[in-house]
Amino acid sequence: MIKTKKILSFHCILIFVLNISLALAQPTLYKIEINPLNRVLLYFDKLPADYISKLSLDKKKITISVSNCKIIDSAKRVKGTGIIQDIYANLNKNQAEINIFLKDKRGYTAVPLPYSQALMIECFQWDNLTNGEDVYREALLAIEDKIYIGLQDSLLKAASLGESNSLTFLSFYLLQKGYLKSSQKALTLASEGGSKIPDLYAALSQTYKLLGDEKKTNHLNTLFYDATGLLSFNEIAIPDDLSKVNIADDSLFQIINNLNIANLGQSQSDSLSLFLRDSAKVEIDTSAALSKAEEGSSSSWVSDFLLYFIILFFLMVIFVISSYLKWRKQQLQKKKKQETKTTQFAQDFEKAKNRKSQGALVDKIITEDSSPSQEKVSEKSKETQGINLEDKLEKIAQKLVESKKQSLLASDAKQEIETISTIKESEKERVPPKVELALHLLKEQQRLKQQSIASLKEESLAESREKLIEVAKKLKLEKNSVETQQKLEELKKNQQSFSKLKDKFSV
């Protein structure tokens, strides 16, 4: 179960990371611009990694498709006044489609601009191309298809045939290879030839930044802002070690420097006049350029490292928090189970105590209830025994009248005393001290009874019932006498003893 939870949590984190990556990688089209009349600039917050372009069969519609893209509402329609009539942008299943409608049949090229993060679409007539523009368009088609073999030669050829825009794209390519001097020279010649591509200003700004010219860098940043509305831009990544390409850079610099700028476009940008006056006098200190380039690449590497570190740290924080929450949940569950067990034990213990106390209370109540009943039963038995005793005394008195033998009465009384003494002595061994005291009193009564019987030897027995009762009272044979009752019960049960007693009392 725990392993399954860990796998699910890992998958959730992975999906979350992928969603973040997709969100960060998802470009957004936020502006469409037509400038000049045959050029369309599609501005993205992040340059699309892949895009597809196609021309309709009637050659009047250009469609640009960008997958996994978003579109701002303000960028969904733009109306043109030249060869480009209308531009419509819409989303179809998370895929952006930009349709460019043309007045006449035209060809086109669609290439990325690395600094402004834009796609540049230009329309042209195949039958009106100059030799230089023809080579230039072929080079742009190779860039669109990401075919870089022979690209440098094609762009140099187009520049030698008077196409100044080719030098702008050549500078982008040379900067990626680390050819700093050659790139700076190509950009300078492109600006002299009147290139109107906005990323030219950003590329020149990067080269002058590497050379340490802060004034020109700031001015070029301003020109780039005026052309695109962007306050900042991402620089082209250059190799860390430029010393490996110094020789190739120097040789290519000589080739570009020897180009005949008279063949380039005659129109020049007034905004670049500051750089045209001293472009021929620029002497690049190779060592200084290398050090500046290394600093720039180092700062770029540091920024990338910080970005990856922040993302990694963020993911680690999420993982730690999720792990802590799971651990805390498990601990709370364990604690809850322990508390439940403790509470159950306490409840069971209290129930047991209550049952025990209830049992003791019931026993007490039963004892209390049974005690009075036992007392009542004993009282009733005493009364019954008293009545029976009275009848038995009457019978004994009658037998005494019939027998009139004092000696037999005396001997029988002695035998009774001895029998009772024997019984009491046997009971003495197993009775408590209080009963022993009662037995002692009984012996004393028996002794007094013997004295009374001895005194009666000289007297004649009364024949009347009343006198016999008085004699019985003198002999301590009251109806409540316990020992007499026990003796009578024994005589009643033992018929042999009763018959012997009867024979002794007979005349």
C-alpha positions as CSV (number, residue, x, y, z in Angstrom):
1,M,0.0,0.0,0.0
2,I,2.8,2.4,0.9
3,K,4.7,1.6,-2.3
4,T,1.5,2.2,-4.4
5,K,1.1,5.6,-2.7
6,K,4.8,6.5,-3.4
7,I,4.3,5.5,-7.1
8,L,1.2,7.6,-7.3
9,S,2.8,10.6,-5.7
10,F,5.8,10.2,-8.0
11,H,3.5,10.2,-11.0
12,C,1.6,13.2,-9.7
13,I,4.9,15.1,-9.3
14,L,6.0,14.0,-12.8
15,I,2.7,15.1,-14.3
16,F,2.9,18.4,-12.5
17,V,6.5,19.0,-13.8
18,L,5.4,18.1,-17.3
19,N,2.5,20.5,-17.1
20,I,4.8,23.3,-15.9
21,S,7.2,22.5,-18.7
22,L,4.4,22.5,-21.2
23,A,3.1,25.8,-19.8
24,L,6.5,27.3,-19.9
25,A,7.1,26.0,-23.5
26,Q,3.7,27.0,-24.8
27,P,4.1,30.1,-27.0
28,T,1.5,32.9,-27.1
29,L,0.9,35.1,-30.2
30,Y,0.3,38.6,-28.8
31,K,0.9,40.9,-31.8
32,I,0.7,40.9,-35.6
33,E,2.3,43.7,-37.5
34,I,2.5,44.6,-41.3
35,N,5.6,46.6,-42.0
36,P,6.5,47.2,-44.8
37,L,3.6,46.4,-47.0
38,N,4.9,43.0,-48.1
39,R,6.1,41.8,-44.7
40,V,4.2,40.3,-41.7
41,L,5.7,40.0,-38.3
42,L,4.1,37.5,-35.9
43,Y,5.3,38.3,-32.4
44,F,5.4,35.5,-29.8
45,D,6.4,35.6,-26.1
46,K,8.5,32.6,-26.9
47,L,9.6,31.7,-30.4
48,P,7.8,28.4,-31.5
49,A,10.2,25.5,-31.8
50,D,8.2,24.1,-34.8
51,Y,5.8,25.7,-37.3
52,I,4.4,24.7,-40.6
53,S,3.7,27.1,-43.5
54,K,1.9,26.4,-46.8
55,L,0.6,28.3,-49.8
56,S,-2.9,27.7,-51.2
57,L,-3.4,26.4,-54.7
58,D,-4.5,29.8,-55.9
59,K,-1.4,31.3,-54.5
60,K,-3.4,33.9,-52.6
61,K,-3.4,32.6,-49.1
62,I,-0.5,31.7,-46.8
63,T,-1.3,29.5,-43.7
64,I,1.1,29.4,-40.7
65,S,0.3,26.6,-38.2
66,V,1.8,26.5,-34.7
67,S,1.0,23.6,-32.4
68,N,0.4,24.0,-28.7
69,C,-0.1,27.8,-28.9
70,K,-2.3,30.5,-27.5
71,I,-3.6,33.6,-29.1
72,I,-4.4,37.0,-27.5
73,D,-7.8,38.4,-28.6
74,S,-6.2,41.6,-30.0
75,A,-4.0,39.5,-32.3
76,K,-6.8,37.6,-34.0
77,R,-7.4,40.0,-36.9
78,V,-5.3,42.6,-38.7
79,K,-6.3,44.4,-41.9
80,G,-3.7,45.4,-44.4
81,T,-3.6,48.1,-47.1
82,G,-1.0,46.7,-49.6
83,I,-0.5,43.3,-51.1
84,I,-1.6,41.9,-47.8
85,Q,-5.3,42.3,-47.4
86,D,-6.3,40.6,-44.2
87,I,-4.8,38.4,-41.5
88,Y,-7.0,36.0,-39.4
89,A,-5.7,34.0,-36.4
90,N,-7.7,31.3,-34.7
91,L,-7.3,28.2,-32.6
92,N,-8.2,24.8,-33.8
93,K,-7.7,22.0,-31.2
94,N,-4.9,23.9,-29.4
95,Q,-3.2,24.7,-32.7
96,A,-2.9,28.2,-33.9
97,E,-3.7,28.9,-37.5
98,I,-2.7,32.3,-39.0
99,N,-4.2,32.9,-42.5
100,I,-2.7,35.7,-44.6
101,F,-4.9,36.7,-47.5
102,L,-3.2,38.3,-50.5
103,K,-4.5,40.5,-53.3
104,D,-2.5,38.8,-56.1
105,K,-0.6,35.6,-56.5
106,R,2.7,35.7,-54.6
107,G,5.4,33.5,-53.3
108,Y,6.6,33.8,-49.7
109,T,9.3,33.0,-47.1
110,A,8.7,32.5,-43.4
111,V,11.8,32.6,-41.1
112,P,12.3,33.1,-37.4
113,L,13.9,36.3,-35.9
114,P,15.9,35.2,-32.8
115,Y,16.0,38.5,-30.9
116,S,12.4,39.7,-31.3
117,Q,11.0,36.1,-31.0
118,A,8.9,36.6,-34.1
119,L,8.2,34.9,-37.4
120,M,8.9,37.1,-40.5
121,I,6.7,36.3,-43.5
122,E,7.6,38.2,-46.7
123,C,5.7,38.1,-50.0
124,F,7.4,38.5,-53.4
125,Q,7.0,37.8,-57.1
126,W,9.1,35.0,-58.5
127,D,9.2,36.6,-62.0
128,N,10.5,39.9,-60.8
129,L,13.4,38.8,-58.5
130,T,16.9,40.1,-59.1
131,N,19.8,37.7,-59.0
132,G,20.7,38.7,-55.5
133,E,17.2,38.4,-54.2
134,D,16.8,35.1,-55.9
135,V,19.8,33.7,-54.0
136,Y,18.6,35.4,-50.8
137,R,15.1,33.8,-51.0
138,E,16.6,30.4,-51.6
139,A,18.8,30.9,-48.5
140,L,15.7,31.9,-46.4
141,L,13.9,28.7,-47.6
142,A,16.9,26.7,-46.3
143,I,16.7,28.5,-42.9
144,E,13.0,27.7,-42.7
145,D,13.7,24.0,-43.4
146,K,16.7,24.1,-41.0
147,I,19.2,23.2,-43.7
148,Y,22.5,24.9,-42.8
149,I,24.8,23.3,-45.2
150,G,26.0,25.9,-47.7
151,L,24.0,28.6,-46.0
152,Q,27.0,30.8,-45.3
153,D,28.1,30.7,-48.9
154,S,24.6,31.5,-50.2
155,L,24.2,34.5,-47.9
156,L,27.7,35.8,-48.9
157,K,26.8,35.4,-52.5
158,A,23.5,37.2,-52.1
159,A,25.3,40.0,-50.3
160,S,27.9,40.2,-53.1
161,L,25.0,40.6,-55.5
162,G,23.6,43.6,-53.6
163,E,21.2,42.0,-51.1
164,S,21.8,43.8,-47.8
165,N,19.2,41.8,-45.8
166,S,21.3,38.6,-46.4
167,L,24.1,40.1,-44.3
168,T,21.7,40.5,-41.4
169,F,20.9,36.8,-41.4
170,L,24.5,36.0,-42.0
171,S,25.4,37.8,-38.8
172,F,23.0,35.7,-36.8
173,Y,24.6,32.6,-38.2
174,L,28.1,33.8,-37.5
175,L,27.3,34.8,-33.9
176,Q,26.2,31.3,-33.2
177,K,29.5,30.0,-34.4
178,G,31.4,32.6,-32.4
179,Y,32.7,34.7,-35.3
180,L,32.5,38.0,-33.4
181,K,34.5,40.2,-35.8
182,S,32.9,38.9,-38.9
183,S,29.4,39.2,-37.5
184,Q,30.0,42.8,-36.4
185,K,31.3,43.7,-39.9
186,A,28.4,42.0,-41.6
187,L,25.9,43.9,-39.5
188,T,27.7,47.2,-40.2
189,L,27.5,46.6,-43.9
190,A,23.8,45.6,-43.6
191,S,23.0,48.8,-41.9
192,E,24.9,50.7,-44.6
193,G,22.9,48.9,-47.2
194,G,19.6,49.9,-45.7
195,S,18.4,46.6,-44.1
196,K,15.1,47.1,-42.3
197,I,15.0,43.9,-40.3
198,P,14.4,45.0,-36.7
199,D,16.7,42.3,-35.2
200,L,19.7,44.0,-36.8
201,Y,19.7,46.5,-34.0
202,A,19.7,43.8,-31.3
203,A,22.5,41.9,-33.0
204,L,24.6,45.1,-33.2
205,S,23.8,45.9,-29.6
206,Q,25.1,42.5,-28.6
207,T,28.4,42.9,-30.5
208,Y,29.1,46.3,-29.1
209,K,28.3,45.0,-25.7
210,L,30.9,42.4,-26.1
211,L,33.3,45.1,-27.3
212,G,32.6,47.2,-24.2
213,D,30.9,50.2,-25.9
214,E,28.1,50.9,-23.5
215,K,27.0,54.2,-25.3
216,K,26.4,52.5,-28.7
217,T,24.8,49.5,-26.9
218,N,22.2,51.7,-25.2
219,H,21.5,53.6,-28.4
220,L,20.9,50.4,-30.3
221,N,18.6,49.1,-27.6
222,T,16.5,52.2,-28.0
223,L,16.3,51.7,-31.8
224,F,15.3,48.1,-31.2
225,Y,12.6,49.2,-28.8
226,D,11.3,51.8,-31.3
227,A,11.1,49.1,-34.0
228,T,9.5,46.3,-32.0
229,G,8.2,47.7,-28.7
230,L,10.4,45.3,-26.7
231,L,12.4,46.7,-23.8
232,S,14.7,43.6,-23.6
233,F,15.6,40.6,-25.7
234,N,17.4,37.3,-25.5
235,E,20.9,37.3,-26.8
236,I,22.2,34.7,-29.2
237,A,24.3,32.1,-27.3
238,I,27.9,32.0,-28.4
239,P,30.6,29.4,-27.7
240,D,32.5,29.7,-24.4
241,D,36.0,29.5,-26.0
242,L,36.3,31.9,-28.9
243,S,40.0,31.3,-29.3
244,K,39.3,28.1,-31.3
245,V,37.6,30.1,-34.0
246,N,39.9,33.1,-34.2
247,I,41.6,32.1,-37.4
248,A,38.4,31.3,-39.2
249,D,36.8,34.5,-37.9
250,D,39.8,36.6,-39.2
251,S,39.7,35.1,-42.6
252,L,36.0,35.5,-43.0
253,F,36.3,39.1,-41.8
254,Q,38.6,39.8,-44.7
255,I,36.1,38.3,-47.1
256,I,33.2,40.4,-45.8
257,N,35.4,43.5,-45.6
258,N,36.3,43.2,-49.2
259,L,32.6,43.2,-50.4
260,N,31.7,46.0,-52.7
261,I,29.2,48.0,-50.7
262,A,28.4,50.0,-53.8
263,N,26.4,47.1,-55.1
264,L,24.3,47.0,-51.9
265,G,21.0,48.9,-51.5
266,Q,21.4,52.7,-52.0
267,S,18.9,53.6,-49.2
268,Q,20.4,54.1,-45.8
269,S,18.9,54.4,-42.4
270,D,19.3,57.8,-40.8
271,S,19.1,56.3,-37.4
272,L,22.3,54.4,-38.1
273,S,24.4,57.4,-39.2
274,L,26.2,57.4,-35.9
275,F,27.7,54.1,-36.8
276,L,28.3,54.6,-40.5
277,R,30.8,57.5,-39.8
278,D,33.2,55.3,-37.9
279,S,32.4,51.8,-39.1
280,A,35.4,51.7,-41.4
281,K,37.6,52.9,-38.5
282,V,36.5,50.1,-36.0
283,E,39.6,48.2,-34.9
284,I,38.5,45.2,-32.9
285,D,40.9,44.2,-30.1
286,T,40.7,40.5,-30.3
287,S,41.7,39.8,-26.8
288,A,39.2,42.3,-25.4
289,A,36.5,40.9,-27.5
290,L,37.3,37.4,-26.4
291,S,37.2,38.4,-22.7
292,K,34.0,40.2,-23.1
293,A,32.5,37.3,-25.0
294,E,33.6,34.9,-22.3
295,E,32.0,37.1,-19.6
296,G,28.8,37.3,-21.6
297,S,28.7,33.5,-22.1
298,S,29.6,33.0,-18.5
299,S,26.7,35.3,-17.3
300,S,24.4,33.4,-19.7
301,W,25.5,30.1,-18.3
302,V,25.0,31.4,-14.7
303,S,21.5,32.6,-15.5
304,D,20.6,29.3,-17.1
305,F,22.1,27.4,-14.1
306,L,20.1,29.6,-11.7
307,L,16.9,29.0,-13.6
308,Y,17.4,25.2,-13.6
309,F,18.4,25.4,-9.9
310,I,15.2,27.3,-9.0
311,I,13.1,24.8,-10.9
312,L,14.8,21.9,-9.2
313,F,14.6,23.5,-5.8
314,F,10.9,24.2,-6.4
315,L,10.3,20.5,-7.3
316,M,12.3,19.4,-4.3
317,V,10.2,21.6,-2.0
318,I,7.0,20.1,-3.5
319,F,8.4,16.6,-3.0
320,V,9.5,17.3,0.6
321,I,6.1,18.9,1.5
322,S,4.2,16.0,0.0
323,S,6.4,13.5,1.8
324,Y,6.0,15.3,5.1
325,L,2.2,15.5,4.7
326,K,2.0,11.8,4.0
327,W,4.3,11.0,7.0
328,R,2.2,13.3,9.2
329,K,-1.0,11.6,8.1
330,Q,0.4,8.2,8.9
331,Q,1.5,9.4,12.3
332,L,-1.9,10.8,13.0
333,Q,-3.5,7.6,12.0
334,K,-1.2,5.6,14.3
335,K,-1.9,8.0,17.2
336,K,-5.6,7.8,16.6
337,K,-5.5,4.0,16.7
338,Q,-3.5,4.0,19.9
339,E,-5.9,6.5,21.5
340,T,-8.8,4.3,20.4
341,K,-7.2,1.2,22.0
342,T,-6.5,3.1,25.2
343,T,-10.1,4.5,25.3
344,Q,-11.5,1.0,24.7
345,F,-9.4,-0.5,27.4
346,A,-10.5,2.3,29.9
347,Q,-14.1,1.8,28.9
348,D,-13.8,-2.0,29.4
349,F,-12.1,-1.5,32.7
350,E,-14.8,0.9,33.9
351,K,-17.5,-1.6,32.8
352,A,-15.8,-4.4,34.7
353,K,-15.6,-2.2,37.8
354,N,-19.2,-1.2,37.5
355,R,-20.2,-4.9,37.1
356,K,-18.2,-5.8,40.2
357,S,-19.7,-3.0,42.3
358,Q,-23.2,-3.9,40.9
359,G,-22.6,-7.6,41.9
360,A,-21.5,-6.6,45.4
361,L,-24.5,-4.4,45.7
362,V,-26.8,-7.1,44.6
363,D,-25.2,-9.5,47.0
364,K,-25.6,-7.0,49.8
365,I,-29.3,-6.4,48.9
366,I,-29.9,-10.2,48.7
367,T,-28.2,-10.6,52.1
368,E,-30.2,-7.8,53.6
369,D,-33.4,-9.1,52.1
370,S,-32.7,-12.7,53.2
371,S,-31.8,-11.7,56.8
372,P,-35.3,-10.5,57.8
373,S,-36.9,-13.5,56.2
374,Q,-34.6,-15.8,58.0
375,E,-35.3,-14.0,61.2
376,K,-39.0,-14.4,60.5
377,V,-38.7,-18.0,59.7
378,S,-36.7,-18.6,63.0
379,E,-39.4,-16.8,65.0
380,K,-42.1,-18.8,63.3
381,S,-40.3,-22.0,64.0
382,K,-39.7,-21.0,67.6
383,E,-43.4,-20.3,68.0
384,T,-44.3,-23.7,66.4
385,Q,-41.7,-25.5,68.5
386,G,-43.1,-23.7,71.6
387,I,-46.6,-25.0,70.9
388,N,-45.3,-28.5,70.2
389,L,-43.2,-28.3,73.3
390,E,-46.2,-27.5,75.5
391,D,-48.1,-30.5,74.2
392,K,-45.0,-32.7,74.7
393,L,-44.6,-31.4,78.3
394,E,-48.2,-32.2,78.9
395,K,-47.7,-35.8,77.7
396,I,-44.5,-36.1,79.8
397,A,-46.4,-34.9,82.9
398,Q,-49.1,-37.5,82.3
399,K,-46.5,-40.2,81.9
400,L,-44.9,-39.0,85.1
401,V,-48.2,-39.3,86.9
402,E,-48.7,-42.8,85.6
403,S,-45.2,-44.0,86.5
404,K,-44.7,-42.3,89.9
405,K,-41.3,-43.6,90.1
406,Q,-38.8,-40.9,91.3
407,S,-35.8,-43.0,90.9
408,L,-36.4,-43.7,87.3
409,L,-37.1,-40.0,86.7
410,A,-33.9,-39.1,88.4
411,S,-31.8,-41.6,86.6
412,D,-33.4,-40.7,83.3
413,A,-32.7,-37.0,84.0
414,K,-29.0,-37.9,84.6
415,Q,-28.9,-39.8,81.4
416,E,-30.4,-36.9,79.6
417,I,-27.9,-34.5,81.1
418,E,-25.0,-36.8,80.1
419,T,-26.3,-37.2,76.5
420,I,-26.7,-33.4,76.1
421,S,-23.3,-32.8,77.6
422,T,-21.8,-35.2,75.2
423,I,-23.5,-33.4,72.3
424,K,-22.4,-30.0,73.5
425,E,-18.8,-31.2,74.1
426,S,-18.7,-32.5,70.5
427,E,-20.2,-29.2,69.3
428,K,-17.8,-27.2,71.5
429,E,-14.9,-28.3,69.3
430,R,-16.4,-26.7,66.2
431,V,-18.3,-23.8,67.6
432,P,-17.0,-20.2,68.2
433,P,-16.3,-18.7,71.7
434,K,-19.7,-17.2,72.1
435,V,-21.4,-20.5,71.6
436,E,-18.9,-22.0,74.1
437,L,-20.1,-19.5,76.7
438,A,-23.7,-20.5,76.0
439,L,-22.8,-24.1,76.6
440,H,-21.2,-23.2,79.9
441,L,-24.4,-21.5,80.9
442,L,-26.3,-24.6,79.8
443,K,-24.2,-26.8,82.0
444,E,-24.9,-24.6,84.9
445,Q,-28.6,-24.8,84.3
446,Q,-28.3,-28.6,84.1
447,R,-26.5,-28.6,87.4
448,L,-29.3,-26.6,89.0
449,K,-31.8,-29.0,87.3
450,Q,-30.1,-32.0,89.0
451,Q,-30.3,-30.2,92.3
452,S,-34.1,-29.7,91.8
453,I,-34.6,-33.3,90.8
454,A,-32.7,-34.5,94.0
455,S,-34.9,-32.3,96.1
456,L,-38.0,-33.9,94.6
457,K,-36.9,-37.4,95.7
458,E,-38.4,-37.0,99.1
459,E,-41.6,-35.3,97.8
460,S,-44.5,-37.1,96.2
461,L,-45.4,-36.1,92.7
462,A,-48.5,-34.1,92.2
463,E,-51.2,-35.9,90.4
464,S,-53.0,-33.0,89.0
465,R,-52.1,-31.4,85.7
466,E,-51.4,-28.0,87.2
467,K,-49.0,-29.4,89.8
468,L,-47.2,-31.4,87.1
469,I,-46.7,-28.2,85.1
470,E,-45.2,-26.5,88.2
471,V,-42.8,-29.5,88.6
472,A,-41.8,-29.1,85.0
473,K,-41.1,-25.5,85.5
474,K,-39.0,-26.3,88.6
475,L,-37.1,-28.8,86.4
476,K,-36.4,-25.9,84.0
477,L,-38.5,-27.5,81.2
478,E,-40.0,-24.3,79.9
479,K,-41.5,-24.3,76.5
480,N,-38.8,-22.0,75.1
481,S,-35.9,-24.2,76.5
482,V,-33.7,-25.1,73.6
483,E,-32.1,-28.1,75.1
484,T,-35.4,-29.7,76.0
485,Q,-36.7,-29.1,72.5
486,Q,-33.6,-30.8,71.0
487,K,-34.0,-33.8,73.4
488,L,-37.6,-34.2,72.6
489,E,-36.9,-34.1,68.9
490,E,-34.3,-36.9,69.4
491,L,-36.8,-39.0,71.4
492,K,-39.4,-38.5,68.7
493,K,-37.0,-39.7,66.0
494,N,-35.6,-42.6,68.0
495,Q,-38.5,-44.9,68.8
496,Q,-36.3,-47.4,70.6
497,S,-35.2,-44.8,73.2
498,F,-38.8,-43.6,73.5
499,S,-40.0,-47.2,74.2
500,K,-37.3,-47.7,76.9
501,L,-38.3,-44.5,78.6
502,K,-41.9,-45.6,78.5
503,D,-41.0,-48.9,80.2
504,K,-39.1,-47.1,82.9
505,F,-42.1,-44.9,83.7
506,S,-44.6,-47.8,83.7
507,V,-45.8,-49.2,87.2
